[in-house]
């Protein structure tokens, strides 16, 4: 799956990322030693993810993050 993140809100990007892993919210949160509520809050937009945690989740789940100039 390839996603143009500029077209989506953070909460949607997190959901796309988790969907790519085919993990539950609990499993996804556990990747960073967090509880399921953390994932639920991210996906509902009630909290934001740090860039550090975002990149760590990508690394753990073998998801490539690519930046390119238009």
C-alpha positions in Angstrom: 0.0 0.0 0.0 1.2 3.5 -0.8 -0.3 6.6 0.8 0.2 10.3 0.0 0.2 11.5 3.6 -0.3 15.1 2.6 -3.9 14.3 1.8 -4.8 12.9 5.2 -5.0 13.8 8.9 -2.6 12.3 11.4 -5.2 10.0 12.8 -5.9 8.6 9.4 -2.3 8.0 8.6 -1.9 6.1 11.9 -4.9 3.9 11.0 -3.4 3.2 7.6 -0.1 2.3 9.2 -1.8 -0.1 11.7 -3.9 -1.6 8.9 -0.7 -2.3 6.9 0.5 -4.3 9.9 -2.7 -6.3 10.3 -2.3 -5.8 14.0 -4.9 -5.0 16.6 -4.8 -1.7 18.5 -3.4 -3.6 21.5 -0.6 -5.3 19.4 0.2 -2.0 17.7 0.5 -0.1 21.0 2.5 -2.9 22.5 5.2 -2.3 19.9 6.2 0.8 21.9 5.3 -0.5 25.3 2.0 1.4 25.3 -1.6 0.3 26.1 -4.4 -0.2 23.7 -6.0 3.1 24.8 -3.0 5.0 23.3 -3.7 3.5 19.8 -7.4 4.3 20.2 -6.6 7.9 21.1 -4.3 8.3 18.2 -6.8 6.9 15.7 -9.6 9.1 17.1 -7.4 12.2 17.0 -7.6 12.8 20.7 -3.8 12.7 21.0 -0.8 13.2 18.7 2.1 10.9 18.1 5.7 12.2 18.3 7.9 11.9 15.3 10.2 9.6 17.2 7.4 7.2 18.0 6.0 7.4 14.5 9.4 6.5 13.0 9.9 3.7 15.6 6.6 2.1 14.7 7.5 2.3 11.1 10.8 0.6 11.7 9.4 -2.1 14.0 6.7 -2.9 11.5 9.0 -2.8 8.4 7.1 0.2 6.9 9.2 2.5 4.7 8.8 6.3 5.1 9.9 8.2 2.1 10.1 12.0 1.7 10.4 13.6 -1.7 10.2 17.1 -3.0 7.4 17.9 -5.5 
